[in-house]
Amino acid sequence: VTILVTPYNTPPHFQLTQQIQVNENSWCVQVVSNQVCSPNFRRNSFLHVHRNFAYNISAGDPYESTVDQTFTFMDLSFQTYVNSLCTMYTCSYQRYSFVLEALDSNQGSILFAAGPWIYPDGSLVFVLNQNVFGSIGFNVTMIDDGNKSYTKSFTLEVMNVNQPPTFLLQSPEILVFPFSYPQYFSGFMQDLSAGPNEGFQKISFTLTMLDPNAPFAIFGYPSYNSSDRSLSFCTLHSLVAQEARLQVTMLDDGGNFTYAFPGGVLSPSSDLSRQIVTFKFLSTAPFAFDSLTMNLLYADLAPRARYGHAVTFYQYSVWIVGGFLAQTSPTSTDSSFSSDVWRVRLQTCSAPGGLCLQPEQVTAQAVWTSRYNHAVVTHRAALVVLGGQAEGGRSLNDVWTSSDGEAWTQITSSAAWSKRFGLAAVSVLAYDSEGKQEHLLVLGGANFVGGGVEYHQDVWVSQDGLSWRELPAPWQARAHHGVAVTNVNCTQRVWLAGGQGAWGGLNDVWVADLSSRGEVTWTAVSESAGWSRRWGHALVAFKDHLVLVGGRLEDLMISREVWVSANGSSWQQWSPPAGFAQVTQFGAAVSNGTELLMFGGRSFNEVVNTFWVTE
């Protein structure tokens, strides 16, 4: 009698760790179960091999068990260990495998660079992607080659490990010029990140002065404004070369939290980044009236002759913006309004006088309307163009801004103040016990109304060039006046002198104090200064003094006078060199705190493109 016992394939079965947690950007290769991760197998920073993740594995009854798959990516010692598993089991019967099904395939592709897999010995193997975290569920099905299966599930959670925040500085060095003024660097902190894929965290900055004797004013220590990522500060007058270091620390609110699975290896964790800013204070000699010099400078490529242009100091350069271009020859008819922008650098060289010019045309035609008798200022670390007169006598009240002089953005096509030309504008960084704020001011100007000219007696203040508020102006309505900002230990004052009013030229002097809230207080310094009535002149703050140059006089003559004052009431005339011509509607700006650069303008019967520098 033959008894045939037909084989019956019993279903496989196993037990499974239902949840596993690992760190973001972590690694762990366990050679032996329940032991720490072996440093000998850190071939891939994010490789994980977790022994005995699946356990009590059986292909069915004891005679169906087999383990015949091995780790082909490990080194010889571990491969030898895996091969030795077959000496511990009967490896001649059924084969089985594990199939993992991610419950969210998209999440799986985000979290893992490879895997996960479960090997026949129960090891869970996967490679993490960098800088990602999250949770994902899997169904694990064990299948033997008799087509029997058994399914369980588990959750794998990649825990967030706080990565250090990162940022860039606009510059690791800041030059601080003598006779300094409050400075404002918009966007000084750049490319801010709380860490890879950690945009949900909040970030903050702390500033630590590493050199406590640095000459900063009591309200002028460096501070950070998160709204525009700006750094602002104000120094005391320092004529001595020195350096001061500022430590900038960026913090996120992720703390130093890390999660370590048992026996695992911690990934590095940090909640801060630090960089150093070095303030370099430049030296110079104090102001001395008798030591003033004025020299004519030459440039190989000078801007075309013009008048009614506007100038300002920005990014260690003097910028020349727009104006009315003179005809290129006595018989040509190519005079025109302009919207070109030039950048002029002053550098030391071996030429007589020790200074050389490097003019560069940034753009031949900006997007804004060509104009003259407009204003340009440096405000919140950008160039700002305001108002002016366009072709056909059309007045303007638009506002444009640019960080490089080439790409311009219109802030408004029609500001709250009326259309005007011959206006003045300044930027004032007001420091006081209540805080600090950078204010943009527009003062006076004129407009054609009917057959005559309307002069404005108003002051407008704004922080952003879009929203404006009118302030009181006790002085007489005027245009083509001089305005300058002086700074004494971080207290900035706005000076107004002369101009053209409805009854002719003016020679009065006024000064305004501005609070951080934008409140203004005007004081009449002189109803009739020592210099004669005029308009179209330049007024600049130079080495703690006011300097007034040129202008058109009441008899329509053009002046070549230079007047200097320490207080706005007492003026002393300084004699320029013989070659300095009478000039009006020209541009003047102080470069690097130590040189007064003048360009162009209108004389009796010609328009010039000469550069003069006063030291």
Summary of the structure (lengths in Angstrom):
residues: 615
radius of gyration: 37.4
end to end distance: 125.3
largest distance: 143.0
contacts: 2035
relative contact order: 0.09
helix: 5%
strand: 49%
